[in-house]
Amino acid sequence: MRIPLIAAAVLVTVAAAIFLWQVNTSLRSEVASEGRTITQLQGRVSVLESRSSSQADWSSVAARVEPSVVKIEAGDATGSGWVVRSGASGSELVTNYHVIAESWSAGNSKVDVRQEDRTLKGTIVRVDSNDDLAVIRVSERLPALMTASVRPMLGTPVMAIGSPLGLDGTVTLGVVSGFRSLDGSDYVQFSAPISPGNSGGPVIDSRGHVVAVASAKLIGTGVEALSLAIPVQVVCLSLVSCSS
């Protein structure tokens, strides 16, 4: 009597195995199909985001961002800065180290922070000379800018805002045109024109998020629109907690 029982058990086991194989095959097929669908949707989202960026209302972006951008005066040097963090105790601003380097090296941690028609007293609280970055604190609460969590894509439209030659609130438009490593540091290359005084100012995407910190430009005969900026991720990793 055991043999029929064993045979029946074997048949049941084989049938169950065939059923499970069919189920697993079906599930794998469905997962693969859904994976392809998700990939296609992500591709469409990227295209739509790109189109949205190229059609952004940059006037509105500039109006939202400008209250968070300042002019920095440190001795004879002038640059730009932007609010990265804000709270009840005050605000922290990011700028380039080379903007405040002379004052800092002379033992002076005080700078003037100009915003529209008012002058705030700022204190240099952190510096990173290797990455050409510095953080300045003011006691006033200013609106902070959001920062991008990932590096922008090539061709992404961007806006630089700052105080070139001391001209507050100047905006220029361009696109991300490359990524460079120069003298051991990484840079975002972009085509928006910048001038002395832009250093430390934010480079903004169409959402109003900071993607980089304007730092320098390449110059020479026939050279145009080769601006360089420090990726904002460097700021957020080495100097201050950012809002993204």
C-alpha positions as CSV (number, residue, x, y, z in Angstrom):
1,M,0.0,0.0,0.0
2,R,3.0,2.3,0.5
3,I,4.0,2.3,-3.2
4,P,0.8,4.0,-4.4
5,L,1.0,6.5,-1.6
6,I,4.6,7.4,-2.5
7,A,3.7,7.6,-6.2
8,A,0.8,9.9,-5.4
9,A,3.0,12.0,-3.3
10,V,5.6,12.2,-6.1
11,L,2.8,13.2,-8.6
12,V,1.6,15.9,-6.3
13,T,5.1,17.2,-5.7
14,V,5.8,17.3,-9.5
15,A,2.5,19.0,-10.2
16,A,3.2,21.6,-7.5
17,A,6.7,22.2,-8.9
18,I,5.3,22.7,-12.4
19,F,2.6,25.1,-11.0
20,L,5.3,27.1,-9.0
21,W,7.5,27.2,-12.1
22,Q,4.7,28.6,-14.2
23,V,3.9,31.2,-11.5
24,N,7.5,32.2,-11.1
25,T,7.9,32.5,-14.9
26,S,4.7,34.6,-15.1
27,L,5.9,36.8,-12.2
28,R,9.3,37.3,-13.8
29,S,7.7,38.2,-17.1
30,E,5.4,40.8,-15.3
31,V,8.3,42.3,-13.3
32,A,10.4,42.6,-16.5
33,S,7.5,44.2,-18.3
34,E,6.9,46.6,-15.4
35,G,10.7,47.4,-15.3
36,R,10.6,48.3,-19.0
37,T,7.5,50.5,-18.4
38,I,9.2,52.3,-15.4
39,T,12.3,52.9,-17.5
40,Q,10.2,54.3,-20.3
41,L,8.3,56.5,-17.9
42,Q,11.6,57.8,-16.3
43,G,12.9,58.6,-19.8
44,R,9.7,60.6,-20.6
45,V,10.0,62.4,-17.2
46,S,13.6,63.4,-18.0
47,V,12.5,64.7,-21.4
48,L,9.6,66.7,-19.9
49,E,11.9,68.1,-17.2
50,S,14.4,69.2,-19.8
51,R,11.6,70.9,-21.8
52,S,10.3,72.5,-18.7
53,S,13.7,73.8,-17.8
54,S,14.3,75.3,-21.2
55,Q,10.9,77.0,-21.0
56,A,11.4,78.2,-17.4
57,D,10.2,81.6,-16.3
58,W,13.6,83.0,-15.4
59,S,12.1,86.3,-14.3
60,S,10.1,84.5,-11.6
61,V,13.2,82.4,-10.6
62,A,15.3,85.5,-10.2
63,A,12.6,87.2,-8.1
64,R,12.5,84.3,-5.8
65,V,16.2,83.9,-5.4
66,E,17.4,87.5,-5.2
67,P,16.4,88.0,-1.5
68,S,18.8,85.2,-0.6
69,V,21.8,86.6,-2.5
70,V,24.1,89.3,-1.0
71,K,27.2,91.3,-1.8
72,I,30.3,90.6,0.4
73,E,32.8,93.3,1.2
74,A,36.0,92.2,2.9
75,G,38.5,95.0,3.0
76,D,39.3,95.9,-0.6
77,A,37.8,92.7,-2.0
78,T,34.2,92.4,-3.2
79,G,32.3,89.3,-4.0
80,S,28.9,87.6,-3.8
81,G,27.3,85.2,-1.4
82,W,24.1,83.3,-0.7
83,V,22.1,82.1,2.2
84,V,22.6,78.4,2.7
85,R,21.1,78.0,6.2
86,S,18.7,80.1,8.3
87,G,17.2,79.9,11.8
88,A,16.1,81.9,14.8
89,S,19.8,82.5,15.8
90,G,20.7,84.0,12.4
91,S,21.8,82.9,8.9
92,E,24.9,81.3,7.3
93,L,26.1,82.5,4.0
94,V,28.4,80.8,1.5
95,T,31.1,82.6,-0.5
96,N,34.5,81.9,-2.1
97,Y,37.5,81.8,0.2
98,H,39.4,84.1,-2.2
99,V,36.8,86.8,-1.5
100,I,37.7,87.0,2.2
101,A,41.2,85.5,2.1
102,E,43.1,88.8,2.6
103,S,41.0,89.8,5.6
104,W,41.1,86.3,7.1
105,S,44.9,86.0,6.7
106,A,45.3,89.4,8.4
107,G,43.3,88.1,11.4
108,N,40.2,90.0,10.6
109,S,37.0,87.8,10.6
110,K,34.6,90.7,10.1
111,V,33.0,91.5,6.8
112,D,30.2,93.7,5.5
113,V,27.2,92.0,4.0
114,R,25.1,94.2,1.8
115,Q,21.6,93.4,0.8
116,E,19.6,95.9,-1.2
117,D,19.8,99.1,0.8
118,R,21.0,97.7,4.1
119,T,24.4,96.6,5.5
120,L,24.7,93.7,7.9
121,K,27.7,92.8,10.0
122,G,29.0,89.4,9.2
123,T,31.6,87.1,10.8
124,I,33.7,84.5,9.0
125,V,33.1,81.3,10.9
126,R,34.5,78.5,8.7
127,V,36.9,78.4,5.7
128,D,38.1,75.7,3.3
129,S,41.0,77.2,1.4
130,N,41.6,74.0,-0.6
131,D,38.1,74.1,-2.0
132,D,38.0,77.9,-2.1
133,L,34.9,78.2,0.2
134,A,34.0,80.1,3.3
135,V,31.0,80.5,5.5
136,I,29.9,83.8,7.0
137,R,27.3,84.2,9.8
138,V,25.0,87.2,10.3
139,S,22.6,87.6,13.2
140,E,19.6,88.4,10.9
141,R,17.3,85.7,9.7
142,L,17.4,85.6,5.9
143,P,15.6,83.3,3.4
144,A,17.7,80.2,2.6
145,L,18.1,78.7,-0.8
146,M,17.5,75.0,-1.6
147,T,20.4,73.1,-3.0
148,A,20.4,70.4,-5.7
149,S,21.1,66.9,-4.4
150,V,22.7,65.7,-7.6
151,R,25.0,67.1,-10.3
152,P,23.2,68.8,-13.1
153,M,23.2,67.2,-16.6
154,L,25.0,68.6,-19.6
155,G,22.8,71.2,-21.3
156,T,20.9,72.1,-18.2
157,P,19.8,75.8,-18.3
158,V,21.2,77.8,-15.4
159,M,21.3,81.3,-14.1
160,A,24.2,83.0,-12.3
161,I,23.3,85.8,-9.9
162,G,25.6,88.1,-8.0
163,S,27.4,91.4,-7.9
164,P,29.9,91.7,-10.8
165,L,31.9,94.8,-10.4
166,G,29.7,95.6,-7.4
167,L,26.5,95.7,-9.5
168,D,24.0,94.0,-7.1
169,G,21.4,91.6,-8.4
170,T,22.9,91.0,-11.8
171,V,21.7,87.9,-13.5
172,T,23.0,86.0,-16.6
173,L,21.8,82.9,-18.3
174,G,23.5,80.0,-19.9
175,V,23.8,76.2,-19.8
176,V,25.9,73.6,-18.1
177,S,28.6,73.0,-20.7
178,G,31.0,70.6,-19.1
179,F,32.7,69.2,-16.0
180,R,36.3,69.9,-15.3
181,S,39.1,68.9,-12.9
182,L,41.7,71.6,-12.6
183,D,44.5,71.7,-10.1
184,G,43.0,68.9,-8.2
185,S,39.5,70.5,-7.8
186,D,36.3,69.6,-9.6
187,Y,34.3,72.3,-11.4
188,V,31.0,72.7,-13.2
189,Q,31.6,74.5,-16.5
190,F,28.8,76.8,-17.6
191,S,28.2,79.4,-20.3
192,A,26.5,82.2,-18.3
193,P,29.0,85.1,-18.3
194,I,30.5,86.1,-15.0
195,S,32.9,88.9,-14.0
196,P,35.0,89.9,-10.9
197,G,32.5,90.3,-8.1
198,N,30.4,87.2,-9.1
199,S,32.7,85.0,-7.0
200,G,30.8,83.2,-4.3
201,G,27.4,83.8,-5.9
202,P,25.0,80.9,-6.7
203,V,24.4,79.2,-10.0
204,I,20.8,78.3,-10.1
205,D,18.6,75.8,-12.0
206,S,15.1,76.4,-13.2
207,R,13.6,75.3,-9.9
208,G,15.6,78.0,-8.0
209,H,18.0,75.4,-6.5
210,V,21.7,76.1,-6.2
211,V,23.7,73.7,-8.3
212,A,27.1,75.4,-7.9
213,V,29.1,78.4,-6.6
214,A,30.5,80.7,-9.2
215,S,34.2,80.8,-8.7
216,A,36.3,81.7,-11.8
217,K,36.4,81.9,-15.6
218,L,38.9,81.0,-18.3
219,I,40.2,84.1,-20.1
220,G,42.3,84.6,-23.2
221,T,42.1,85.8,-26.8
222,G,39.0,84.5,-28.4
223,V,37.9,82.8,-25.2
224,E,34.2,83.3,-24.4
225,A,31.6,81.9,-22.0
226,L,33.9,79.5,-20.1
227,S,32.8,80.1,-16.5
228,L,33.6,77.7,-13.7
229,A,31.7,77.0,-10.5
230,I,32.3,74.7,-7.5
231,P,29.6,71.9,-7.3
232,V,27.2,72.7,-4.4
233,Q,27.7,69.1,-3.1
234,V,31.2,70.1,-2.1
235,V,29.7,72.9,0.1
236,C,27.2,70.5,1.7
237,L,29.7,67.8,2.4
238,S,32.6,69.9,3.8
239,L,31.2,73.0,5.3
240,V,27.6,73.2,6.2
241,S,24.3,71.3,6.3
242,C,22.3,72.2,3.2
243,S,18.6,72.2,2.5
244,S,17.7,70.0,-0.5
